[in-house]
Amino acid sequence: MRSRGMFLGLALALCVAAGTTAADQVITMELEPPFIAGGEKRPSETYTIWVGDSRLREDRKDRSVIVDKSASKMYVITHPDKTYHALDLPIDFESMVPPELLPQWKTVLKARKTDVTVQPGGSETLGEYSVKKYDAVITDAMGATINMTMWNTVDLDLDLDSYKQLMLEITALQPGSDDWIRRLFALDGYPVRLVRTFDTPQGKLISTEQLISVQEKSAPDGMWKPAADYTAVEFNLLTAPPD
């Protein structure tokens, strides 16, 4: 059950970018939390991603992730308990696994193998953007499937190459995700709208994300490290990998 939750979480995580000096950017996204088709919807949430010079910060409701390639560090921050993991970049899970458990770990990786197929859906207009539509089907080794429709635009003033390289550092936290995410990131443009559906025993789970704005803005002081009153905790891959 946890593997399916992480799998869905990865697909929900495929979005956004932004900054730190006068040239930095912040993208604000609206997320409609997953709900069962025909059921009650939960209130929408917003989240942001800042992208600066070789640095990126994603801020969601209870968690932030900071990537600082200039310092070869990633911080995974949990706000409710004011703790964080400090990880070295690039992420190397094999170095975190005791040698005697490495064969078991490689078996886990194989079981998490995920594939994606993408079908172009043509060009259209979505709000103020000219977009290309893509329909993707993401399937893991256990047969769990997410259907994703993306509307990508190249009309935004974003350094997409830098954004994608920085975001790949975050998605590396979920073993087995690298290949299929790289294939999605190879598509032209940036998704200004995403709709995901995921079949569950309770019915079809639906989630939507929508671009609200892209702004040039200076990141606040202290943006690129955990707050001073937060406590570092040891990262244990085998017992508590970050979601």
C-alpha positions in Angstrom: 0.0 0.0 0.0 2.9 2.4 0.8 4.4 1.8 -2.6 1.2 2.8 -4.3 1.1 5.9 -2.2 4.6 6.9 -3.1 3.9 6.1 -6.8 0.9 8.4 -6.7 2.8 11.0 -4.8 5.5 11.1 -7.5 2.9 11.7 -10.2 1.4 14.4 -8.1 4.8 15.9 -7.8 5.4 16.5 -11.6 5.1 20.3 -11.7 6.6 23.9 -11.2 9.7 26.2 -10.7 11.3 29.6 -9.4 14.1 31.9 -7.6 16.5 34.1 -5.4 18.0 37.4 -6.7 16.2 40.0 -8.9 16.3 37.4 -11.7 14.7 34.6 -9.6 11.3 33.4 -10.3 8.5 31.9 -8.2 5.7 29.9 -9.7 2.5 29.5 -7.8 0.4 26.4 -8.5 -3.1 25.5 -7.4 -3.6 21.8 -6.4 -7.0 20.2 -6.1 -6.3 17.3 -3.7 -7.2 13.8 -4.9 -10.8 12.9 -4.5 -13.0 9.9 -5.5 -15.0 10.7 -8.6 -18.5 11.6 -7.6 -17.4 12.1 -4.0 -16.8 15.2 -1.9 -13.9 17.5 -2.9 -11.5 18.9 -0.4 -10.5 22.6 -0.5 -7.9 23.5 -3.1 -4.3 24.3 -1.9 -1.6 26.4 -3.4 2.1 25.6 -3.4 5.2 27.3 -4.7 8.6 26.5 -6.2 11.4 29.0 -6.2 14.2 28.6 -8.6 17.5 30.5 -8.2 21.0 30.1 -9.5 21.6 26.3 -9.2 19.0 26.2 -6.4 15.4 25.2 -6.1 12.9 25.2 -3.2 9.5 23.5 -3.3 7.1 24.6 -0.5 4.0 22.5 0.1 1.6 22.4 3.0 3.7 20.4 5.6 6.9 19.8 3.7 9.6 21.8 1.9 12.5 20.5 -0.1 15.6 22.5 -0.9 18.1 21.6 -3.6 21.4 23.5 -3.5 23.7 22.2 -6.2 26.3 24.8 -5.4 26.7 23.2 -2.0 25.9 19.6 -3.2 23.1 19.4 -0.6 19.4 18.7 -0.3 17.2 19.4 2.7 13.9 17.6 3.2 12.0 19.6 5.8 9.0 18.5 7.9 7.3 21.6 9.3 4.9 20.2 11.9 7.7 18.7 14.0 10.4 21.2 12.9 12.9 18.7 11.7 14.9 18.1 8.5 17.1 15.6 6.7 20.3 16.8 5.1 21.4 14.7 2.2 24.4 14.8 -0.1 24.0 15.3 -3.8 23.8 13.5 -6.1 21.5 11.0 -4.2 23.2 7.6 -4.1 20.9 5.1 -2.4 23.3 2.2 -2.7 25.8 4.0 -0.5 23.1 4.3 2.2 22.4 0.6 2.3 24.5 -1.7 4.5 26.5 -4.1 2.2 24.8 -7.2 3.5 21.4 -5.7 2.5 22.4 -4.5 -0.9 21.0 -7.6 -2.8 17.7 -7.1 -1.0 17.7 -3.4 -2.0 18.4 -4.2 -5.6 15.4 -6.6 -5.6 13.2 -3.7 -4.2 14.4 -1.5 -7.0 13.5 -4.0 -9.6 10.0 -4.4 -8.1 9.6 -0.6 -8.3 10.4 -0.4 -12.0 8.0 2.0 -13.6 7.3 2.7 -17.3 5.5 5.4 -19.2 3.9 5.7 -22.6 3.0 9.1 -24.1 0.6 10.0 -26.8 0.6 13.5 -28.3 -2.9 15.1 -28.3 -2.4 18.0 -30.6 -2.2 21.8 -30.2 -4.8 24.1 -28.7 -5.3 27.2 -26.5 -5.8 27.0 -22.8 -6.6 30.4 -21.3 -3.8 32.8 -22.3 -1.4 30.0 -23.4 -0.8 28.1 -26.6 -0.3 24.5 -25.4 0.5 21.0 -26.6 -1.6 18.3 -25.1 -0.1 15.0 -24.0 -1.8 11.9 -22.7 0.5 9.7 -20.6 0.0 6.3 -19.0 2.4 5.5 -16.1 2.5 1.9 -14.9 4.6 0.4 -12.1 5.8 -3.2 -11.8 2.9 -4.2 -9.6 0.4 -3.1 -12.3 -0.7 0.2 -10.6 -1.5 2.7 -13.3 -1.9 6.5 -13.4 -3.4 8.3 -16.4 -2.1 11.8 -16.8 -3.1 14.5 -19.2 -0.8 17.5 -19.5 -1.2 20.8 -21.3 2.4 22.1 -21.9 3.4 25.6 -23.0 6.6 27.2 -24.2 5.2 30.7 -23.7 6.5 31.1 -20.1 9.8 33.0 -19.5 11.4 30.1 -17.7 14.8 28.4 -17.9 13.2 25.0 -18.3 16.5 23.1 -18.6 17.7 24.4 -15.2 14.3 23.7 -13.6 14.1 20.2 -14.9 17.7 19.3 -13.8 17.0 20.7 -10.3 13.6 18.9 -10.0 15.2 15.6 -11.0 17.3 15.9 -7.8 14.0 15.9 -5.8 12.4 13.1 -7.8 15.5 10.9 -7.2 14.2 10.5 -3.6 11.9 7.9 -5.0 13.9 5.0 -6.3 12.8 3.7 -9.7 11.4 7.0 -10.9 14.3 8.4 -12.9 13.6 6.9 -16.3 9.9 7.7 -16.6 10.2 11.2 -15.2 13.1 12.0 -17.6 10.9 10.9 -20.5 8.1 13.3 -19.4 10.6 16.1 -18.8 11.8 15.6 -22.4 8.5 16.8 -23.7 8.3 20.4 -25.0 7.3 23.1 -22.6 6.0 23.4 -19.0 2.7 22.0 -17.8 0.2 24.7 -17.0 -2.5 22.2 -16.3 -2.3 18.5 -15.2 -5.1 16.0 -14.6 -4.4 12.7 -13.1 -6.6 9.7 -12.5 -5.8 6.6 -10.5 -8.1 3.5 -10.1 -8.6 2.4 -6.5 -11.0 -0.1 -4.8 -13.1 2.8 -3.7 -13.3 4.3 -7.3 -11.4 6.6 -9.6 -9.1 9.0 -7.8 -8.8 12.4 -9.5 -6.4 15.2 -9.0 -5.8 18.5 -10.8 -3.0 21.1 -10.8 -3.2 24.5 -12.5 -0.7 27.3 -13.0 -1.7 30.5 -11.1 1.2 32.8 -11.9 4.9 33.1 -12.7 6.7 36.1 -11.1 10.2 37.5 -10.9 10.9 38.0 -7.2 13.8 38.0 -4.8 13.8 35.0 -2.5 13.5 36.0 1.2 16.7 35.8 3.4 17.3 32.2 4.7 15.3 30.6 1.9 18.0 28.2 0.9 18.5 26.5 4.3 16.3 25.1 7.0 15.2 27.6 9.7 17.6 28.0 12.6 15.1 26.5 15.1 14.7 23.3 13.1 16.5 20.1 14.2 18.5 17.8 11.9 17.5 14.2 12.1 19.3 11.2 10.6 18.0 9.9 7.3 17.4 6.1 7.5 16.6 4.8 4.0 15.4 1.4 5.3 13.0 2.7 7.9 11.9 6.2 7.0 12.6 7.3 3.4 11.1 10.8 2.8 7.8 10.6 0.9 
